[in-house]
Amino acid sequence: MAGTVIKVEDVMTKGFIAIKAGDTVQDAIDLMRDRQVSSLLVEMEGGGSKHWENFGIVTRKDILNELIAKGKDPVCSKVESIMSYPLVVVSSCASMGQAVVLMAEIDKRRLPVIDEEGYMVGLVSNSDIIKAI
């Protein structure tokens, strides 16, 4: 349908999987493998709410580049030592095009998605966008 604006909420993966910032990177690797995902949101210590400012993100790329390539032990390393923080987020009401532009600007393959109050509601990835086209 020509002229229809596809919103992030229409293509995003609803919900998210999170890990604590103080957990080990090995815990993150195991959780990613078990849940078959390539990223986890990271709950900051003492955060207490699902507001986006209480989260970071860790990806497979972070694990490879910041830990494995540097010869660090995932059992002894904490997730907070390799996660990205603060987050760059996108609103669930934003257009898919706005999400694509933001991903390109920050050179990321996925964005956490927030609702109108700033609470985490999911993730949108380049794969989600490609599937929607």
N, CA, C and O atoms as a GROMACS GRO file, in nm:
protein
  532
    1MET      N    1   0.084  -0.117   0.000
    1MET     CA    2   0.000   0.000   0.000
    1MET      C    3   0.089   0.124   0.000
    1MET      O    4   0.159   0.152   0.098
    2ALA      N    5   0.086   0.196  -0.107
    2ALA     CA    6   0.173   0.313  -0.124
    2ALA      C    7   0.135   0.421  -0.024
    2ALA      O    8   0.017   0.445   0.003
    3GLY      N    9   0.238   0.485   0.032
    3GLY     CA   10   0.214   0.595   0.124
    3GLY      C   11   0.194   0.555   0.269
    3GLY      O   12   0.189   0.642   0.356
    4THR      N   13   0.183   0.426   0.297
    4THR     CA   14   0.164   0.382   0.435
    4THR      C   15   0.298   0.387   0.509
    4THR      O   16   0.399   0.336   0.461
    5VAL      N   17   0.296   0.449   0.625
    5VAL     CA   18   0.416   0.457   0.707
    5VAL      C   19   0.418   0.338   0.801
    5VAL      O   20   0.326   0.318   0.881
    6ILE      N   21   0.524   0.259   0.791
    6ILE     CA   22   0.539   0.144   0.880
    6ILE      C   23   0.611   0.191   1.005
    6ILE      O   24   0.718   0.252   0.997
    7LYS      N   25   0.553   0.164   1.118
    7LYS     CA   26   0.610   0.207   1.246
    7LYS      C   27   0.699   0.098   1.305
    7LYS      O   28   0.685  -0.020   1.273
    8VAL      N   29   0.792   0.140   1.391
    8VAL     CA   30   0.881   0.046   1.458
    8VAL      C   31   0.802  -0.060   1.531
    8VAL      O   32   0.838  -0.178   1.527
    9GLU      N   33   0.692  -0.022   1.597
    9GLU     CA   34   0.611  -0.118   1.672
    9GLU      C   35   0.554  -0.228   1.582
    9GLU      O   36   0.518  -0.335   1.632
   10ASP      N   37   0.543  -0.203   1.452
   10ASP     CA   38   0.490  -0.302   1.359
   10ASP      C   39   0.592  -0.408   1.320
   10ASP      O   40   0.555  -0.517   1.275
   11VAL      N   41   0.721  -0.378   1.336
   11VAL     CA   42   0.824  -0.470   1.289
   11VAL      C   43   0.916  -0.521   1.400
   11VAL      O   44   0.992  -0.616   1.379
   12MET      N   45   0.911  -0.458   1.517
   12MET     CA   46   1.004  -0.491   1.625
   12MET      C   47   0.976  -0.628   1.685
   12MET      O   48   0.868  -0.685   1.666
   13THR      N   49   1.074  -0.679   1.757
   13THR     CA   50   1.055  -0.798   1.838
   13THR      C   51   1.009  -0.749   1.974
   13THR      O   52   1.082  -0.677   2.043
   14LYS      N   53   0.889  -0.789   2.012
   14LYS     CA   54   0.832  -0.743   2.138
   14LYS      C   55   0.894  -0.820   2.255
   14LYS      O   56   0.919  -0.940   2.245
   15GLY      N   57   0.918  -0.749   2.364
   15GLY     CA   58   0.982  -0.809   2.480
   15GLY      C   59   1.133  -0.812   2.460
   15GLY      O   60   1.183  -0.775   2.354
   16PHE      N   61   1.203  -0.855   2.563
   16PHE     CA   62   1.348  -0.860   2.554
   16PHE      C   63   1.402  -0.956   2.660
   16PHE      O   64   1.332  -0.991   2.755
   17ILE      N   65   1.525  -0.997   2.640
   17ILE     CA   66   1.594  -1.083   2.735
   17ILE      C   67   1.703  -0.998   2.799
   17ILE      O   68   1.778  -0.930   2.730
   18ALA      N   69   1.710  -1.004   2.931
   18ALA     CA   70   1.806  -0.920   3.002
   18ALA      C   71   1.895  -1.003   3.094
   18ALA      O   72   1.861  -1.114   3.134
   19ILE      N   73   2.008  -0.946   3.124
   19ILE     CA   74   2.105  -1.003   3.217
   19ILE      C   75   2.150  -0.890   3.309
   19ILE      O   76   2.139  -0.773   3.273
   20LYS      N   77   2.200  -0.923   3.425
   20LYS     CA   78   2.248  -0.821   3.520
   20LYS      C   79   2.388  -0.776   3.482
   20LYS      O   80   2.468  -0.856   3.434
   21ALA      N   81   2.418  -0.649   3.505
   21ALA     CA   82   2.550  -0.593   3.472
   21ALA      C   83   2.662  -0.666   3.546
   21ALA      O   84   2.772  -0.677   3.493
   22GLY      N   85   2.634  -0.715   3.665
   22GLY     CA   86   2.736  -0.783   3.745
   22GLY      C   87   2.754  -0.930   3.715
   22GLY      O   88   2.841  -0.995   3.772
   23ASP      N   89   2.671  -0.985   3.624
   23ASP     CA   90   2.687  -1.125   3.584
   23ASP      C   91   2.811  -1.140   3.498
   23ASP      O   92   2.861  -1.042   3.443
   24THR      N   93   2.860  -1.261   3.487
   24THR     CA   94   2.980  -1.284   3.406
   24THR      C   95   2.946  -1.286   3.258
   24THR      O   96   2.832  -1.311   3.218
   25VAL      N   97   3.047  -1.261   3.178
   25VAL     CA   98   3.030  -1.270   3.033
   25VAL      C   99   2.996  -1.414   2.995
   25VAL      O  100   2.922  -1.437   2.899
   26GLN      N  101   3.049  -1.511   3.068
   26GLN     CA  102   3.014  -1.651   3.040
   26GLN      C  103   2.864  -1.672   3.060
   26GLN      O  104   2.802  -1.745   2.982
   27ASP      N  105   2.805  -1.609   3.162
   27ASP     CA  106   2.660  -1.616   3.182
   27ASP      C  107   2.587  -1.560   3.060
   27ASP      O  108   2.487  -1.616   3.015
   28ALA      N  109   2.637  -1.449   3.006
   28ALA     CA  110   2.577  -1.387   2.887
   28ALA      C  111   2.588  -1.479   2.766
   28ALA      O  112   2.492  -1.495   2.690
   29ILE      N  113   2.705  -1.539   2.748
   29ILE     CA  114   2.726  -1.632   2.635
   29ILE      C  115   2.628  -1.748   2.645
   29ILE      O  116   2.564  -1.785   2.546
   30ASP      N  117   2.615  -1.805   2.764
   30ASP     CA  118   2.524  -1.918   2.785
   30ASP      C  119   2.380  -1.878   2.758
   30ASP      O  120   2.306  -1.953   2.694
   31LEU      N  121   2.339  -1.760   2.807
   31LEU     CA  122   2.202  -1.714   2.787
   31LEU      C  123   2.174  -1.688   2.640
   31LEU      O  124   2.067  -1.723   2.590
   32MET      N  125   2.269  -1.626   2.570
   32MET     CA  126   2.252  -1.601   2.426
   32MET      C  127   2.238  -1.733   2.350
   32MET      O  128   2.152  -1.747   2.263
   33ARG      N  129   2.322  -1.829   2.385
   33ARG     CA  130   2.314  -1.960   2.318
   33ARG      C  131   2.182  -2.029   2.348
   33ARG      O  132   2.115  -2.078   2.257
   34ASP      N  133   2.144  -2.033   2.475
   34ASP     CA  134   2.021  -2.103   2.514
   34ASP      C  135   1.896  -2.039   2.455
   34ASP      O  136   1.802  -2.110   2.418
   35ARG      N  137   1.894  -1.907   2.446
   35ARG     CA  138   1.775  -1.836   2.395
   35ARG      C  139   1.786  -1.804   2.246
   35ARG      O  140   1.694  -1.747   2.188
   36GLN      N  141   1.898  -1.841   2.184
   36GLN     CA  142   1.923  -1.822   2.042
   36GLN      C  143   1.904  -1.675   2.000
   36GLN      O  144   1.830  -1.644   1.906
   37VAL      N  145   1.975  -1.587   2.073
   37VAL     CA  146   1.972  -1.445   2.043
   37VAL      C  147   2.115  -1.394   2.029
   37VAL      O  148   2.209  -1.458   2.074
   38SER      N  149   2.129  -1.278   1.966
   38SER     CA  150   2.263  -1.223   1.945
   38SER      C  151   2.291  -1.101   2.031
   38SER      O  152   2.398  -1.041   2.021
   39SER      N  153   2.195  -1.063   2.116
   39SER     CA  154   2.217  -0.951   2.206
   39SER      C  155   2.130  -0.967   2.329
   39SER      O  156   2.027  -1.035   2.328
   40LEU      N  157   2.174  -0.901   2.436
   40LEU     CA  158   2.098  -0.899   2.561
   40LEU      C  159   2.095  -0.756   2.613
   40LEU      O  160   2.194  -0.684   2.605
   41LEU      N  161   1.983  -0.716   2.667
   41LEU     CA  162   1.982  -0.591   2.740
   41LEU      C  163   2.045  -0.618   2.875
   41LEU      O  164   2.032  -0.728   2.930
   42VAL      N  165   2.113  -0.519   2.928
   42VAL     CA  166   2.186  -0.534   3.054
   42VAL      C  167   2.122  -0.443   3.159
   42VAL      O  168   2.120  -0.321   3.143
   43GLU      N  169   2.071  -0.505   3.266
   43GLU     CA  170   2.011  -0.429   3.375
   43GLU      C  171   2.120  -0.376   3.465
   43GLU      O  172   2.202  -0.451   3.518
   44MET      N  173   2.122  -0.245   3.481
   44MET     CA  174   2.221  -0.181   3.566
   44MET      C  175   2.193  -0.214   3.711
   44MET      O  176   2.078  -0.229   3.752
   45GLU      N  177   2.299  -0.227   3.789
   45GLU     CA  178   2.284  -0.254   3.932
   45GLU      C  179   2.205  -0.141   3.996
   45GLU      O  180   2.236  -0.024   3.975
   46GLY      N  181   2.105  -0.177   4.075
   46GLY     CA  182   2.025  -0.077   4.145
   46GLY      C  183   1.926  -0.004   4.057
   46GLY      O  184   1.860   0.090   4.102
   47GLY      N  185   1.912  -0.046   3.931
   47GLY     CA  186   1.821   0.022   3.839
   47GLY      C  187   1.677   0.015   3.884
   47GLY      O  188   1.610   0.118   3.896
   48GLY      N  189   1.628  -0.105   3.909
   48GLY     CA  190   1.497  -0.124   3.968
   48GLY      C  191   1.376  -0.107   3.878
   48GLY      O  192   1.271  -0.163   3.909
   49SER      N  193   1.385  -0.033   3.770
   49SER     CA  194   1.269  -0.018   3.683
   49SER      C  195   1.307  -0.055   3.540
   49SER      O  196   1.425  -0.074   3.508
   50LYS      N  197   1.208  -0.065   3.457
   50LYS     CA  198   1.230  -0.100   3.316
   50LYS      C  199   1.248   0.025   3.229
   50LYS      O  200   1.237   0.018   3.107
   51HIS      N  201   1.275   0.140   3.294
   51HIS     CA  202   1.300   0.263   3.219
   51HIS      C  203   1.432   0.247   3.143
   51HIS      O  204   1.526   0.188   3.195
   52TRP      N  205   1.438   0.298   3.023
   52TRP     CA  206   1.554   0.274   2.935
   52TRP      C  207   1.686   0.320   2.995
   52TRP      O  208   1.790   0.263   2.962
   53GLU      N  209   1.684   0.420   3.081
   53GLU     CA  210   1.810   0.469   3.138
   53GLU      C  211   1.876   0.370   3.233
   53GLU      O  212   1.991   0.388   3.272
   54ASN      N  213   1.803   0.265   3.272
   54ASN     CA  214   1.855   0.164   3.363
   54ASN      C  215   1.914   0.044   3.289
   54ASN      O  216   1.940  -0.061   3.349
   55PHE      N  217   1.937   0.059   3.157
   55PHE     CA  218   1.985  -0.053   3.076
   55PHE      C  219   2.106  -0.016   2.991
   55PHE      O  220   2.125   0.100   2.953
   56GLY      N  221   2.186  -0.116   2.964
   56GLY     CA  222   2.289  -0.113   2.861
   56GLY      C  223   2.256  -0.227   2.765
   56GLY      O  224   2.148  -0.286   2.773
   57ILE      N  225   2.348  -0.258   2.675
   57ILE     CA  226   2.329  -0.371   2.584
   57ILE      C  227   2.463  -0.439   2.561
   57ILE      O  228   2.568  -0.373   2.556
   58VAL      N  229   2.459  -0.570   2.546
   58VAL     CA  230   2.578  -0.646   2.510
   58VAL      C  231   2.541  -0.735   2.390
   58VAL      O  232   2.434  -0.796   2.386
   59THR      N  233   2.632  -0.740   2.294
   59THR     CA  234   2.608  -0.817   2.172
   59THR      C  235   2.719  -0.920   2.151
   59THR      O  236   2.823  -0.916   2.216
   60ARG      N  237   2.693  -1.012   2.060
   60ARG     CA  238   2.799  -1.109   2.024
   60ARG      C  239   2.923  -1.037   1.976
   60ARG      O  240   3.035  -1.078   2.008
   61LYS      N  241   2.905  -0.930   1.902
   61LYS     CA  242   3.019  -0.852   1.852
   61LYS      C  243   3.100  -0.796   1.969
   61LYS      O  244   3.223  -0.797   1.965
   62ASP      N  245   3.032  -0.746   2.072
   62ASP     CA  246   3.102  -0.696   2.191
   62ASP      C  247   3.186  -0.807   2.254
   62ASP      O  248   3.301  -0.785   2.292
   63ILE      N  249   3.128  -0.924   2.265
   63ILE     CA  250   3.198  -1.037   2.326
   63ILE      C  251   3.322  -1.075   2.244
   63ILE      O  252   3.429  -1.098   2.299
   64LEU      N  253   3.306  -1.080   2.114
   64LEU     CA  254   3.419  -1.115   2.028
   64LEU      C  255   3.527  -1.008   2.029
   64LEU      O  256   3.645  -1.039   2.044
   65ASN      N  257   3.488  -0.882   2.013
   65ASN     CA  258   3.586  -0.773   2.000
   65ASN      C  259   3.648  -0.729   2.132
   65ASN      O  260   3.767  -0.700   2.139
   66GLU      N  261   3.568  -0.725   2.236
   66GLU     CA  262   3.615  -0.670   2.363
   66GLU      C  263   3.666  -0.776   2.460
   66GLU      O  264   3.730  -0.743   2.561
   67LEU      N  265   3.640  -0.903   2.432
   67LEU     CA  266   3.680  -1.006   2.527
   67LEU      C  267   3.766  -1.113   2.460
   67LEU      O  268   3.883  -1.129   2.494
   68ILE      N  269   3.709  -1.184   2.368
   68ILE     CA  270   3.778  -1.297   2.306
   68ILE      C  271   3.904  -1.250   2.233
   68ILE      O  272   4.011  -1.307   2.252
   69ALA      N  273   3.891  -1.147   2.150
   69ALA     CA  274   4.007  -1.098   2.073
   69ALA      C  275   4.118  -1.045   2.162
   69ALA      O  276   4.235  -1.042   2.122
   70LYS      N  277   4.083  -1.004   2.282
   70LYS     CA  278   4.182  -0.951   2.375
   70LYS      C  279   4.232  -1.055   2.474
   70LYS      O  280   4.308  -1.023   2.566
   71GLY      N  281   4.189  -1.180   2.455
   71GLY     CA  282   4.237  -1.289   2.538
   71GLY      C  283   4.188  -1.287   2.682
   71GLY      O  284   4.252  -1.344   2.770
   72LYS      N  285   4.074  -1.221   2.706
   72LYS     CA  286   4.020  -1.216   2.842
   72LYS      C  287   3.933  -1.339   2.869
   72LYS      O  288   3.876  -1.397   2.776
   73ASP      N  289   3.923  -1.376   2.994
   73ASP     CA  290   3.847  -1.494   3.037
   73ASP      C  291   3.701  -1.455   3.061
   73ASP      O  292   3.674  -1.369   3.145
   74PRO      N  293   3.605  -1.517   2.989
   74PRO     CA  294   3.464  -1.483   3.008
   74PRO      C  295   3.410  -1.520   3.146
   74PRO      O  296   3.312  -1.462   3.192
   75VAL      N  297   3.474  -1.614   3.212
   75VAL     CA  298   3.430  -1.654   3.346
   75VAL      C  299   3.467  -1.547   3.449
   75VAL      O  300   3.397  -1.529   3.549
   76CYS      N  301   3.576  -1.478   3.426
   76CYS     CA  302   3.626  -1.376   3.521
   76CYS      C  303   3.584  -1.235   3.485
   76CYS      O  304   3.607  -1.142   3.563
   77SER      N  305   3.525  -1.216   3.369
   77SER     CA  306   3.489  -1.082   3.322
   77SER      C  307   3.340  -1.056   3.343
   77SER      O  308   3.257  -1.144   3.320
   78LYS      N  309   3.308  -0.936   3.387
   78LYS     CA  310   3.169  -0.896   3.409
   78LYS      C  311   3.111  -0.834   3.282
   78LYS      O  312   3.181  -0.769   3.205
   79VAL      N  313   2.982  -0.855   3.263
   79VAL     CA  314   2.912  -0.800   3.148
   79VAL      C  315   2.931  -0.649   3.140
   79VAL      O  316   2.949  -0.594   3.031
   80GLU      N  317   2.928  -0.580   3.255
   80GLU     CA  318   2.940  -0.435   3.255
   80GLU      C  319   3.072  -0.387   3.195
   80GLU      O  320   3.082  -0.272   3.153
   81SER      N  321   3.173  -0.474   3.191
   81SER     CA  322   3.303  -0.433   3.138
   81SER      C  323   3.306  -0.427   2.984
   81SER      O  324   3.397  -0.369   2.926
   82ILE      N  325   3.206  -0.487   2.919
   82ILE     CA  326   3.206  -0.487   2.772
   82ILE      C  327   3.077  -0.433   2.711
   82ILE      O  328   3.067  -0.419   2.589
   83MET      N  329   2.978  -0.402   2.794
   83MET     CA  330   2.849  -0.357   2.741
   83MET      C  331   2.856  -0.214   2.688
   83MET      O  332   2.948  -0.139   2.720
   84SER      N  333   2.758  -0.180   2.605
   84SER     CA  334   2.743  -0.042   2.557
   84SER      C  335   2.646   0.030   2.649
   84SER      O  336   2.537  -0.020   2.677
   85TYR      N  337   2.687   0.148   2.694
   85TYR     CA  338   2.605   0.229   2.783
   85TYR      C  339   2.654   0.373   2.772
   85TYR      O  340   2.775   0.394   2.770
   86PRO      N  341   2.568   0.470   2.765
   86PRO     CA  342   2.423   0.464   2.766
   86PRO      C  343   2.368   0.417   2.631
   86PRO      O  344   2.437   0.419   2.528
   87LEU      N  345   2.244   0.374   2.635
   87LEU     CA  346   2.179   0.325   2.514
   87LEU      C  347   2.138   0.437   2.420
   87LEU      O  348   2.111   0.550   2.463
   88VAL      N  349   2.134   0.404   2.293
   88VAL     CA  350   2.066   0.487   2.194
   88VAL      C  351   1.938   0.411   2.164
   88VAL      O  352   1.944   0.295   2.122
   89VAL      N  353   1.824   0.473   2.185
   89VAL     CA  354   1.695   0.405   2.172
   89VAL      C  355   1.610   0.470   2.065
   89VAL      O  356   1.638   0.581   2.018
   90VAL      N  357   1.505   0.398   2.026
   90VAL     CA  358   1.409   0.450   1.930
   90VAL      C  359   1.270   0.430   1.988
   90VAL      O  360   1.244   0.332   2.058
   91SER      N  361   1.180   0.522   1.959
   91SER     CA  362   1.042   0.512   2.005
   91SER      C  363   0.965   0.409   1.923
   91SER      O  364   0.988   0.394   1.803
   92SER      N  365   0.875   0.339   1.990
   92SER     CA  366   0.791   0.242   1.918
   92SER      C  367   0.702   0.312   1.815
   92SER      O  368   0.656   0.250   1.720
   93CYS      N  369   0.678   0.441   1.833
   93CYS     CA  370   0.594   0.519   1.740
   93CYS      C  371   0.672   0.576   1.622
   93CYS      O  372   0.613   0.630   1.528
   94ALA      N  373   0.805   0.565   1.627
   94ALA     CA  374   0.887   0.617   1.516
   94ALA      C  375   0.862   0.535   1.390
   94ALA      O  376   0.818   0.420   1.396
   95SER      N  377   0.891   0.594   1.277
   95SER     CA  378   0.876   0.520   1.151
   95SER      C  379   0.994   0.424   1.133
   95SER      O  380   1.102   0.445   1.189
   96MET      N  381   0.972   0.323   1.056
   96MET     CA  382   1.079   0.228   1.024
   96MET      C  383   1.195   0.302   0.958
   96MET      O  384   1.311   0.271   0.984
   97GLY      N  385   1.164   0.399   0.875
   97GLY     CA  386   1.267   0.478   0.809
   97GLY      C  387   1.353   0.555   0.908
   97GLY      O  388   1.474   0.564   0.891
   98GLN      N  389   1.291   0.610   1.012
   98GLN     CA  390   1.366   0.681   1.115
   98GLN      C  391   1.462   0.585   1.188
   98GLN      O  392   1.575   0.621   1.219
   99ALA      N  393   1.415   0.464   1.214
   99ALA     CA  394   1.499   0.364   1.280
   99ALA      C  395   1.618   0.328   1.192
   99ALA      O  396   1.730   0.313   1.243
  100VAL      N  397   1.596   0.313   1.063
  100VAL     CA  398   1.704   0.279   0.970
  100VAL      C  399   1.809   0.390   0.968
  100VAL      O  400   1.928   0.363   0.973
  101VAL      N  401   1.765   0.514   0.962
  101VAL     CA  402   1.858   0.628   0.960
  101VAL      C  403   1.939   0.630   1.090
  101VAL      O  404   2.060   0.650   1.086
  102LEU      N  405   1.874   0.611   1.203
  102LEU     CA  406   1.944   0.611   1.331
  102LEU      C  407   2.046   0.498   1.338
  102LEU      O  408   2.159   0.519   1.384
  103MET      N  409   2.008   0.379   1.294
  103MET     CA  410   2.102   0.266   1.291
  103MET      C  411   2.225   0.300   1.208
  103MET      O  412   2.338   0.270   1.247
  104ALA      N  413   2.202   0.361   1.094
  104ALA     CA  414   2.314   0.398   1.005
  104ALA      C  415   2.402   0.504   1.070
  104ALA      O  416   2.525   0.497   1.061
  105GLU      N  417   2.341   0.600   1.136
  105GLU     CA  418   2.418   0.709   1.198
  105GLU      C  419   2.510   0.658   1.309
  105GLU      O  420   2.622   0.708   1.325
  106ILE      N  421   2.463   0.559   1.386
  106ILE     CA  422   2.543   0.510   1.498
  106ILE      C  423   2.612   0.378   1.468
  106ILE      O  424   2.679   0.321   1.555
  107ASP      N  425   2.597   0.329   1.345
  107ASP     CA  426   2.661   0.205   1.299
  107ASP      C  427   2.628   0.086   1.390
  107ASP      O  428   2.717   0.014   1.436
  108LYS      N  429   2.497   0.066   1.415
  108LYS     CA  430   2.448  -0.046   1.495
  108LYS      C  431   2.346  -0.125   1.415
  108LYS      O  432   2.278  -0.070   1.327
  109ARG      N  433   2.336  -0.254   1.446
  109ARG     CA  434   2.244  -0.342   1.374
  109ARG      C  435   2.111  -0.359   1.446
  109ARG      O  436   2.017  -0.418   1.391
  110ARG      N  437   2.102  -0.307   1.568
  110ARG     CA  438   1.978  -0.319   1.644
  110ARG      C  439   1.963  -0.200   1.738
  110ARG      O  440   2.061  -0.137   1.778
  111LEU      N  441   1.838  -0.171   1.772
  111LEU     CA  442   1.808  -0.061   1.863
  111LEU      C  443   1.707  -0.108   1.967
  111LEU      O  444   1.609  -0.176   1.932
  112PRO      N  445   1.727  -0.074   2.093
  112PRO     CA  446   1.623  -0.097   2.192
  112PRO      C  447   1.505  -0.004   2.162
  112PRO      O  448   1.523   0.108   2.115
  113VAL      N  449   1.384  -0.053   2.189
  113VAL     CA  450   1.262   0.022   2.159
  113VAL      C  451   1.194   0.058   2.291
  113VAL      O  452   1.179  -0.025   2.380
  114ILE      N  453   1.151   0.185   2.300
  114ILE     CA  454   1.082   0.233   2.420
  114ILE      C  455   0.941   0.279   2.388
  114ILE      O  456   0.910   0.316   2.274
  115ASP      N  457   0.856   0.277   2.491
  115ASP     CA  458   0.720   0.329   2.474
  115ASP      C  459   0.717   0.479   2.505
  115ASP      O  460   0.822   0.541   2.524
  116GLU      N  461   0.597   0.536   2.511
  116GLU     CA  462   0.582   0.680   2.530
  116GLU      C  463   0.637   0.728   2.664
  116GLU      O  464   0.676   0.844   2.677
  117GLU      N  465   0.640   0.639   2.764
  117GLU     CA  466   0.690   0.676   2.897
  117GLU      C  467   0.839   0.648   2.914
  117GLU      O  468   0.896   0.676   3.020
  118GLY      N  469   0.903   0.593   2.811
  118GLY     CA  470   1.046   0.564   2.819
  118GLY      C  471   1.079   0.424   2.872
  118GLY      O  472   1.194   0.397   2.908
  119TYR      N  473   0.980   0.337   2.878
  119TYR     CA  474   1.004   0.201   2.926
  119TYR      C  475   1.037   0.107   2.810
  119TYR      O  476   0.982   0.120   2.701
  120MET      N  477   1.127   0.014   2.837
  120MET     CA  478   1.170  -0.082   2.735
  120MET      C  479   1.054  -0.172   2.695
  120MET      O  480   0.984  -0.226   2.780
  121VAL      N  481   1.033  -0.188   2.564
  121VAL     CA  482   0.926  -0.275   2.515
  121VAL      C  483   0.976  -0.378   2.414
  121VAL      O  484   0.901  -0.469   2.377
  122GLY      N  485   1.100  -0.366   2.369
  122GLY     CA  486   1.151  -0.463   2.274
  122GLY      C  487   1.277  -0.415   2.205
  122GLY      O  488   1.344  -0.322   2.251
  123LEU      N  489   1.307  -0.480   2.094
  123LEU     CA  490   1.423  -0.446   2.011
  123LEU      C  491   1.379  -0.447   1.866
  123LEU      O  492   1.289  -0.521   1.827
  124VAL      N  493   1.444  -0.365   1.787
  124VAL     CA  494   1.426  -0.370   1.642
  124VAL      C  495   1.564  -0.389   1.580
  124VAL      O  496   1.659  -0.318   1.615
  125SER      N  497   1.574  -0.483   1.490
  125SER     CA  498   1.702  -0.512   1.426
  125SER      C  499   1.692  -0.490   1.276
  125SER      O  500   1.584  -0.475   1.220
  126ASN      N  501   1.809  -0.488   1.213
  126ASN     CA  502   1.807  -0.475   1.068
  126ASN      C  503   1.736  -0.595   1.005
  126ASN      O  504   1.674  -0.581   0.900
  127SER      N  505   1.745  -0.711   1.069
  127SER     CA  506   1.673  -0.830   1.019
  127SER      C  507   1.522  -0.811   1.025
  127SER      O  508   1.451  -0.848   0.932
  128ASP      N  509   1.473  -0.752   1.135
  128ASP     CA  510   1.328  -0.724   1.147
  128ASP      C  511   1.283  -0.633   1.033
  128ASP      O  512   1.176  -0.652   0.975
  129ILE      N  513   1.365  -0.533   1.001
  129ILE     CA  514   1.330  -0.436   0.898
  129ILE      C  515   1.332  -0.501   0.760
  129ILE      O  516   1.241  -0.478   0.680
  130ILE      N  517   1.432  -0.582   0.733
  130ILE     CA  518   1.439  -0.651   0.604
  130ILE      C  519   1.318  -0.743   0.585
  130ILE      O  520   1.263  -0.749   0.475
  131LYS      N  521   1.278  -0.813   0.690
  131LYS     CA  522   1.161  -0.902   0.682
  131LYS      C  523   1.034  -0.825   0.651
  131LYS      O  524   0.943  -0.879   0.588
  132ALA      N  525   1.026  -0.700   0.695
  132ALA     CA  526   0.905  -0.618   0.677
  132ALA      C  527   0.895  -0.556   0.538
  132ALA      O  528   0.788  -0.509   0.498
  133ILE      N  529   1.005  -0.556   0.465
  133ILE     CA  530   1.004  -0.491   0.334
  133ILE      C  531   0.936  -0.579   0.231
  133ILE      O  532   0.926  -0.541   0.114
   0.00000   0.00000   0.00000
